[in-house]
Amino acid sequence: MVKIAERVKHVTPSLTLSISAKAKRMKAEGIDVCSFSAGEPDFDTPPHIKMAAKKALDEGKTKYGPVAGEMPLREAIAAKLRQENNLNYEAENIIVTNGGKQSLFNLMLALIEPGDEVIIPSPYWLSYPEMVTLAGGKSVFVPTSAENGYKITPEQLEAAITPKTRLFVLNSPSNPTGAVYTPEELKALADVIVKHDILVVSDEIYEKIVYDGVTHVSIGAINDQIFARTIVSNGFAKAYAMTGWRVGYIAADASIIQAMTKIQSHSTSNVCTFAQYGALAALQSSQDCVKEMLSAFAERRKFIYNAISAIAGISAPLPYGAFYVFVDISSTGLKSLEFCERLLEEEKVAAIPGIVFGDDNCIRLSYATDMNSIEKGMNRLANFIRAL
Ligand code: GLU
């Protein structure tokens, strides 16, 4: 038996990826699966983005590039953050990474020392704590619930801070709950962060996917004190249907970017050169494609929320952002893993058990899938619950 390093033993593989892969495999075998598993837009990448990448390929943008990213892209990202998010960044504050996931992974490696504590509101995106573990840190979970809209309060944040606290992970709009913090709520959290002089990483990957007139505000834009303590993580996967391209970025103080660049220079080097030109086109072209996808998500959100509300025995708060509904299944008496296994087995509906997000009473349904599958899947879910 090969001896595997201790650090890996404490890490669980990504279940969002493995359940999504299983649903895809079943579909390929001809099984009629309705998949609500992956947080992956079902849309194809818009044609003008593909064209820009093809052009870059034809122009020979096929060589190694700067580790922190192609300069035009870093400049365009900084300009986007200044204009859209009111965050005063320049190109030197940006590193382009292999997706939002590598952004956060490298950030943890750059910031966290063994024993450092990272505060993570629960439910959380499943990869945050694993990244903290791999960096030798300790995750400190702060529970939130449907009653408070799955949002952490400033009192809860303050109570969780110790002398070992280094970082607070904020994800608004949230995966898996769809919660979106208001500017007032962000201000109150920012006050606590500044008071205790810790850092916050603001994962804004779902910033473009918000509903009912809700606007996304970056916590870093609240004032200069919080800006100095904020690290923004974002990417192109969700807003532009570019999940497979693997282009994400971090915006932060230049010292953090330099540290992350050092790490990246010895791991992946630059992000695929021509993919970066696709991302550049995404930023610099019309944003109509984002609006079109958003309006499709909005229609599905309404439908799925109404369908869930009509099923006796389960419930979910209305999500204001992202493309997930976090459904409370506790009254069925089943734990989330068994619920999802049986749902897939008996009704061919794939969902993600809440336990992987830190909440065993819930399941996550992604509605980044076509309406037809949503309608069919909701009927099957209703049948499943009735039959329990
Ligand atoms: N972030 C997406 C999700 O939560 C993609 C899968 C993953 O990377 O975890 O489903």
Residues whose N, C-alpha, C, O or C-beta is under 5 A from the ligand:
A	BS01	LIG	T16 L17 S37 A38 G39
